[in-house]
Structures are given as structure tokens and as C-alpha cells.
Amino acid sequence: MGYWPSKIPCALNIILMIGYCTIDAIIGGQVLSAVSGGGMSVVVGVIVVSVICWVIAVFGMSIFQKYER
């Protein structure tokens, strides 16, 4: 395809991944809300899941591996 035409599938892949991340954050927030017995709202659960995913995406798994040691 070449350098410039290959940007189209890359952009579509980014849009697709944003959609999957949104769905995962919403479902994760609902699960956290259900598990906490209603003490945590869905919005707070979504924020918690999103922040954890952001930390993993930015800093990698090495932080969690050091924590688990």
C-alpha cells in the first residue's frame, strides 16, 4: 500500500479501539458498582477503570509486576 495509503487503516483501527475501550470502561464501571453493593456509582467505576487502563498503557506492566513482588 505504501506509506500514505496505509494511514487509512491505521486511523480506522484507532477509531475501533477507542470504541472497544469505551465499552470496556462502561462494563467495568458497572461491574465495580454491582460488586460494591451500590456504594459506588457507575460513573466513579468508569473513572477508576479508565485511570487504571491509562496507567497500564502509559507505564506498562512493569509497575504492577513490581507491586506484586
Secondary structure, DSSP 4 states (H G I P E B T S, - for coil): --TTTTHHHHHHHHHHHHHHHHHHHHHHHHHHHHHTTTSS-HHHHHHHHHHHHHHHHHH-THHHHHHH-
